[in-house]
């Protein structure tokens, strides 16, 4: 079998692109936002920051904050019907 060529962000040209109005500096409030355990959040990737980014397949999904791991949050999501825990930096999380 052939191995796939490419890295973490392959085939995400439009998914991880910003519109013209969104480009520029990232506000510090996105970095410093505090989330409570049990709070519902949406995974919305910040393409300018690669650290703490989840796999692009989960982009746009809604999950529940499960806990913290360092500076990042553990978010419980459902992939099809299987529950998965992913570790996400607060820049890539939007409150619902």
C-alpha positions as CSV (number, residue, x, y, z in Angstrom):
1,X,0.0,0.0,0.0
2,X,1.1,3.5,-0.7
3,X,1.7,5.9,2.2
4,X,0.0,9.2,2.2
5,X,2.2,12.2,1.5
6,X,1.6,15.3,3.5
7,X,1.4,16.5,7.1
8,X,-1.1,17.5,9.7
9,X,-2.8,20.3,7.7
10,X,-3.1,18.5,4.3
11,X,-6.3,19.2,2.3
12,X,-7.3,22.1,4.6
13,X,-6.8,25.0,2.2
14,X,-10.3,26.4,2.6
15,X,-11.2,24.8,6.0
16,X,-8.3,26.6,7.9
17,X,-8.4,29.8,5.9
18,X,-9.4,33.2,7.3
19,X,-11.6,35.7,5.4
20,X,-10.1,39.1,4.7
21,X,-12.0,40.8,7.6
22,X,-10.7,38.2,10.1
23,X,-7.0,38.6,9.3
24,X,-4.6,40.4,11.6
25,X,-3.5,40.2,15.2
26,X,-5.3,37.7,17.5
27,X,-6.8,39.2,20.6
28,X,-5.4,38.2,24.0
29,X,-8.9,37.5,25.4
30,X,-9.0,34.4,23.2
31,X,-5.7,33.2,24.8
32,X,-6.8,34.0,28.3
33,X,-10.4,32.9,28.3
34,X,-11.5,30.7,31.2
35,X,-13.9,27.8,30.7
36,X,-15.8,25.9,33.3
37,X,-16.0,22.1,33.4
38,X,-19.2,20.9,31.8
39,X,-19.5,24.0,29.6
40,X,-20.4,23.5,25.9
41,X,-18.0,24.8,23.4
42,X,-17.5,24.8,19.6
43,X,-14.1,23.8,18.0
44,X,-13.2,26.7,15.8
45,X,-9.5,26.6,14.7
46,X,-7.3,29.7,14.7
47,X,-5.1,28.9,11.7
48,X,-2.4,31.4,12.7
49,X,-1.6,29.3,15.9
50,X,-0.5,25.7,15.3
51,X,0.2,24.9,19.0
52,X,-2.7,23.0,20.6
53,X,-4.7,22.6,17.4
54,X,-6.9,19.6,17.1
55,X,-7.1,17.3,14.0
56,X,-9.0,19.2,11.2
57,X,-11.6,16.5,10.9
58,X,-13.2,17.8,14.2
59,X,-13.5,21.4,12.9
60,X,-16.9,22.9,13.8
61,X,-18.0,20.2,16.2
62,X,-19.6,20.9,19.5
63,X,-18.2,19.4,22.7
64,X,-18.2,19.6,26.5
65,X,-15.2,20.7,28.5
66,X,-14.0,17.7,30.6
67,X,-11.0,19.2,32.4
68,X,-7.6,20.8,32.0
69,X,-4.2,19.5,30.9
70,X,-1.6,22.2,31.4
71,X,-2.8,25.3,29.6
72,X,-5.1,23.3,27.3
73,X,-8.6,21.9,27.9
74,X,-9.8,18.4,27.4
75,X,-12.9,18.5,25.3
76,X,-15.3,15.5,25.0
77,X,-16.8,15.2,21.5
78,X,-18.7,12.6,19.5
79,X,-17.0,11.3,16.3
80,X,-19.9,9.6,14.6
81,X,-21.2,7.7,17.7
82,X,-17.9,7.1,19.5
83,X,-17.0,9.6,22.3
84,X,-13.5,11.0,22.0
85,X,-11.4,13.3,24.2
86,X,-9.2,15.8,22.5
87,X,-6.8,18.3,24.0
88,X,-7.3,21.8,22.7
89,X,-5.7,25.2,23.3
90,X,-8.2,27.9,24.3
91,X,-7.4,29.9,21.2
92,X,-9.2,27.2,19.1
93,X,-12.3,27.1,21.4
94,X,-15.4,29.3,21.1
95,X,-18.1,29.4,23.9
96,X,-21.6,28.5,22.9
